[in-house]
Amino acid sequence: MRHKVAGFKLGRNTSHRRSLLRNLVTSVIVEERVETTVPKAKAARPLVEKMITLGKRGDLAARRLAGAYLMTDEALVKLFDTVGPRFGDRNGGYTRIIRTGWNKGDGADKAFLELLGSEKVLDEKREKRAENRAKKNAEARKAMEDAEAQAQHDGGIEPIKEEKEDKKE
């Protein structure tokens, strides 16, 4: 029986489990959405909620407690500047777990652990990524055309054309 047995061991020793959860919580705060296994998401969820509660408090003691747990200064700044105020009027329930599918190798259940209201941020990231990709493609296309024109000008090499040659000679 599992009476009063709380927490998840996740098949790791204490220090490894602590490191894993700290990294996962930091990633959720910075990225606002992380894909992981369902047990890891369930284990990290209360820790993310505690960090957001500290972010809502916003005093020096809360900042120090969060700084001792989070792995990066970027996560700490984002927690207190954007994430904490976003949930200022909400009493808990800052995250959701959305099951997505299974790992191909071991069949483990996968899930997204995400902050509520992160849809706008994720859409902005997608748009920015699409703009950067389009810009890189345009630069590569232009560089290719310039190189082709330069090669044609310098060596007198004609660009490759697809023509059918008659073999009847």
C-alpha atoms as one frame of an Amber mdcrd trajectory, in Angstrom:
protein
   0.000   0.000   0.000   1.144   3.548  -0.705  -0.397   5.348   2.242   1.245
   8.761   2.763   3.895   8.092   0.105   4.210  11.367  -1.745   6.360  12.456
  -4.654   7.864  10.810  -7.690  11.215   9.025  -7.708  11.449   8.966 -11.522
  14.057   6.192 -11.416  16.793   8.558 -10.218  18.711   9.177  -7.036  17.988
  12.287  -4.974  20.546  14.663  -6.476  19.804  13.622 -10.058  16.058  14.014
  -9.482  16.540  17.456  -7.920  18.704  18.596 -10.853  16.206  17.245 -13.379
  13.284  19.032 -11.762  15.193  22.303 -11.349  16.134  22.250 -15.031  12.579
  21.383 -16.049  11.057  24.176 -13.938  13.577  26.677 -15.315  12.790  25.605
 -18.878   9.041  25.902 -18.319   9.438  29.451 -17.024  11.765  30.539 -19.844
  10.087  28.723 -22.757   6.520  28.657 -21.335   6.006  25.192 -22.836   8.085
  22.026 -22.530   7.507  18.542 -23.919   8.460  15.806 -21.476   7.130  12.531
 -20.120   3.896  12.520 -18.143   5.462  11.483 -14.777   8.095  14.229 -15.080
   5.401  16.768 -15.933   3.326  15.685 -12.930   6.374  15.900 -10.667   7.397
  19.352 -11.941   3.931  20.888 -11.917   3.733  21.710  -8.168   7.243  23.156
  -8.270   6.356  25.450 -11.193   3.247  26.563  -9.314   5.344  27.384  -6.225
   7.780  29.421  -8.314   4.920  31.394  -9.887   3.491  32.042  -6.423   6.889
  33.428  -5.399   6.865  35.537  -8.572   3.469  36.941  -7.611   4.735  37.913
  -4.147   7.569  39.859  -5.709   9.447  40.828  -2.524  13.154  40.374  -1.887
  12.756  37.182   0.137  10.682  35.598  -2.638  13.274  36.657  -5.222  16.043
  35.044  -3.184  14.091  31.811  -2.689  13.329  31.587  -6.410  16.923  32.475
  -7.293  18.177  29.634  -5.113  16.016  27.164  -7.040  16.037  28.395 -10.644
  19.083  27.704 -12.771  19.451  30.944 -14.752  19.135  34.662 -14.137  17.048
  34.922 -17.308  14.406  32.652 -15.746  14.426  34.690 -12.542  13.935  37.978
 -14.385  11.152  36.557 -16.540   9.424  35.014 -13.517   9.232  38.309 -11.628
   8.742  40.678 -14.580   6.267  38.871 -16.846   5.002  35.542 -15.497   4.226
  36.597 -11.922   2.212  39.708 -12.847   0.340  37.760 -15.552  -1.191  35.517
 -12.877  -1.663  38.289 -10.300  -5.405  37.781  -9.854  -5.443  33.963 -10.174
  -5.345  31.658  -7.137  -3.375  28.646  -8.351  -3.790  26.477 -11.419  -1.160
  28.253 -13.481  -0.135  25.245 -15.578  -1.719  22.548 -17.700  -0.547  19.133
 -18.845  -1.565  18.143 -22.372  -0.828  14.575 -23.397   0.627  14.370 -26.891
   1.625  10.831 -27.773   4.334   8.258 -27.132   8.069   7.944 -27.504   8.961
   5.786 -30.459  11.695   3.886 -28.636  10.260   2.975 -25.254   6.586   3.877
 -25.607   6.635   6.400 -22.745   3.672   8.791 -22.610   4.674  12.303 -23.683
   3.003  15.523 -22.608   3.340  19.279 -22.845   3.714  21.097 -19.528   2.745
  24.676 -20.276   1.741  27.875 -18.574  -1.803  29.108 -19.103  -2.048  32.042
 -21.466   1.152  31.097 -23.261  -0.637  30.812 -26.611   0.114  34.437 -27.523
   3.787  34.070 -26.668   4.102  30.806 -28.601   2.359  32.323 -31.648   4.750
  35.285 -31.572   7.709  32.876 -31.410   6.351  30.907 -34.399   5.870  34.082
 -36.454   9.343  35.322 -35.577  10.835  31.934 -36.504   8.966  31.966 -39.837
  10.197  35.494 -40.612  13.795  34.515 -39.822  13.499  31.408 -41.980  12.117
  33.428 -44.897  14.886  36.007 -44.501  17.589  33.301 -44.501  16.072  31.658
 -47.588  15.974  34.999 -49.417  19.612  35.714 -48.488  20.708  32.249 -49.610
  18.825  32.607 -52.895  20.384  36.011 -53.536  23.872  34.738 -52.677  23.390
  31.801 -55.049  22.270  34.101 -57.857  25.208  36.447 -57.226  27.667  33.546
 -57.231  26.171  32.193 -60.455  26.351  35.612 -62.093  29.943  36.074 -60.898
  30.954  32.652 -62.207  29.286  33.372 -65.540  31.022  36.732 -65.763  34.490
  35.523 -64.710  34.838  32.180 -66.408  32.450  32.497 -69.249  30.605  29.489
 -67.921  27.014  29.360 -68.893  24.421  28.435 -66.298  23.181  24.879 -66.471
  20.225  24.501 -68.781  18.097  21.465 -69.272  18.120  20.741 -72.986  17.498
  17.541 -74.836  20.271  16.608 -77.201  19.482  14.645 -80.303  21.442  11.446
 -80.524  20.727  11.141 -84.252  23.950  12.223 -85.848
